[in-house]
Amino acid sequence: MGTSDDAGISRTSAIPDKGGHEVPAAAHVRAEMLALASTTLATDPIVELIHEGRHRDALAACARTHHAVLGRLAMALLGSQADADEAVQETLLRAHRAMPSYRGEGSIKAWLCGIARHVCAHMLETRRRGRELLEVVPPIGDDGRAEREARDVFASRRRARALRDALEKLKPSEREALVLRYVADLSHREIGMACGLDEATARKRISRALDRLRSVMPTEEI
C-alpha cells in the first residue's frame, strides 16, 4: 500500500516482484530503467545487423552514421586531415574484424570511438608529425573587407593553434578524455566505456584535464 508525504503526493514504499515478494520501489525503478536501456540498445539497427551476422551491412551503416564524428575525433588527436582520414578507415576496418566478437556493451558510437582512440594512439607513437597547416593570406582589396577577413582567419587559426599546442602539453589520457567529450560528444558513461573506466573516474579525469588545459593555455586565448 502507498503512503503519502507532507505534500499529499502518493508514494509506493514497496512493489511486489515476479515471485510475489515486496522490493523497495527505488530498486524496482532502477531495474526497470536498466531493462529499458538494454531494450533501447538492442533496437539499434547496427547492433541488429551485427547480431544477424550481416557484418558488411553493419560496416556500411557504421560509416554512414558515425564517419563524421570519427573524423572529428581523429583530426583533433592527430592534427592532420590525411592522417585523420587514414585513422577513420583503419578504425572501420578494425571494427569490421571485431564484429564477430562484439558483445553489445555500450553504444556503437562509444565502441567505435574506443577503437579510433587506439588507432590514433598507435599512429602518434609510430609516426613523426611534421606536417603543418598551410596558412594562406587572402589578397587585400581596396575596400579593406579582405583585410578584415584575413585578420579573422588568422585570429581563428591562432586560437586553434594555441589550443592544439595546449592539448599537446596534457597527458595523453587527459587529451583523449577532452577530445572524446567535446569533439566526439560522448557522455561521461560512454567515455568510461571507450577508455575502460567507470563513469565517476571518467568524469574526474575530464575535470582535471580541463583545469590543466586552462593552466597551460595562453591567457589571451582563454
Secondary structure, DSSP 8 states (H G I E B T S, - for coil): -EEE-TT--EEESEEE-TTS-EEEHHHHHHHHHHHHHHHHHHT-HHHHHHHTT-HHHHHHHHHHHHHHHHHHHHHHHH--HHHHHHHHHHHHHHHHHHGGG----S-HHHHHHHHHHHHHHHHHHH---------------TTSHHHHHHHHHHHHHHHHHHHHHHHHTS-HHHHHHHHHHHTS---HHHHHHHHT--HHHHHHHHHHHHHHHHHHS-GGG-
